[in-house]
């Protein structure tokens, strides 16, 4: 039988352990967390912050809007009149992307 010791932790830490440990005991869960952090063969996990993800999302919307805008303009310069339904759908998508960008930029 392993020797037991007491570990004093903040109430918030104990609450988080209890919320996330599932069927494991507190000791098993803490041991699992320590082992998973100390494994040398496991590469570090890169995470993206909410802000970085939001910036990526906005960049993708900008790219899509520019892409749609280019093809609408390109078609018009060639003198091709897009079908009313197609043109309306593309215009609506451009407006929706512009509206979502404007909402995101407002504080």
Wavefront OBJ file of the C-alpha trace (Angstrom):
o trace
v 0.000 0.000 0.000
v 1.336 3.428 -0.954
v 2.086 5.978 1.698
v -0.541 8.723 1.796
v 0.074 12.425 2.267
v -2.200 15.421 2.434
v -2.098 18.061 -0.300
v -3.550 21.484 0.464
v -5.065 23.203 -2.572
v -7.300 26.204 -3.116
v -11.033 25.565 -3.034
v -11.316 26.505 -6.714
v -8.685 23.907 -7.673
v -10.472 21.201 -5.679
v -13.763 22.152 -7.367
v -12.195 21.935 -10.840
v -10.667 18.551 -10.026
v -14.031 17.231 -8.850
v -15.844 18.601 -11.922
v -13.426 16.967 -14.368
v -12.248 13.716 -12.776
v -15.175 11.555 -13.849
v -14.944 8.108 -12.216
v -11.336 8.612 -11.097
v -10.489 9.380 -7.510
v -8.951 12.766 -6.819
v -5.565 11.131 -6.401
v -5.848 9.174 -9.663
v -6.937 12.275 -11.549
v -4.081 14.437 -10.230
v -1.627 11.645 -10.990
v -3.042 11.373 -14.542
v -2.651 15.139 -15.073
v 0.917 15.122 -13.810
v 1.853 12.101 -15.949
v 0.301 13.601 -19.073
v 2.262 16.838 -18.577
v 5.590 15.147 -17.888
v 5.678 12.688 -20.795
v 8.752 13.505 -22.850
v 7.638 11.780 -26.042
v 4.429 13.805 -26.293
v 4.844 17.035 -28.250
v 3.450 20.163 -26.601
v -0.093 21.012 -27.602
v -0.491 24.318 -29.371
v -3.768 26.014 -28.619
v -5.500 28.920 -30.263
v -7.021 31.682 -28.178
v -10.545 32.925 -28.806
v -9.125 36.172 -30.146
v -6.859 34.342 -32.601
v -9.758 32.166 -33.744
v -11.971 35.236 -34.171
v -9.261 36.933 -36.257
v -8.982 33.815 -38.434
v -12.745 33.753 -38.897
v -12.794 37.428 -39.893
v -9.901 36.891 -42.288
v -11.711 34.002 -43.952
v -14.869 36.084 -44.320
v -12.831 38.929 -45.840
v -11.199 36.506 -48.266
v -14.539 35.009 -49.269
v -16.096 38.451 -49.696
v -13.179 39.593 -51.866
v -13.374 36.370 -53.866
v -17.097 36.804 -54.535
v -16.666 40.494 -55.271
v -13.903 39.726 -57.785
v -15.966 37.181 -59.682
v -19.029 39.403 -59.797
v -16.916 42.315 -61.062
v -15.023 40.108 -63.498
v -18.243 38.772 -64.987
v -19.637 42.268 -65.391
v -16.456 43.527 -67.072
v -16.726 40.742 -69.638
v -20.177 42.016 -70.466
v -21.888 38.916 -69.221
v -25.096 39.564 -67.414
v -25.392 37.051 -64.613
v -28.668 35.302 -64.220
v -30.867 37.308 -61.912
v -31.075 34.480 -59.380
v -27.306 33.867 -59.327
v -26.467 37.556 -59.093
v -29.010 38.066 -56.326
v -27.619 35.135 -54.333
v -24.021 36.365 -54.647
v -25.020 39.919 -53.759
v -26.921 38.646 -50.745
v -23.869 36.654 -49.592
v -21.647 39.715 -49.971
v -24.055 41.825 -47.954
v -24.291 39.160 -45.243
v -20.506 38.941 -44.976
v -20.218 42.716 -44.818
v -22.936 42.917 -42.155
v -21.277 40.266 -39.971
v -17.947 42.076 -40.286
v -19.490 45.390 -39.266
v -21.123 43.799 -36.215
v -17.810 42.232 -35.210
v -15.914 45.518 -35.451
v -18.368 47.468 -33.235
v -17.258 47.556 -29.584
l 1 2 3 4 5 6 7 8 9 10 11 12 13 14 15 16 17 18 19 20 21 22 23 24 25 26 27 28 29 30 31 32 33 34 35 36 37 38 39 40 41 42 43 44 45 46 47 48 49 50 51 52 53 54 55 56 57 58 59 60 61 62 63 64 65 66 67 68 69 70 71 72 73 74 75 76 77 78 79 80 81 82 83 84 85 86 87 88 89 90 91 92 93 94 95 96 97 98 99 100 101 102 103 104 105 106 107
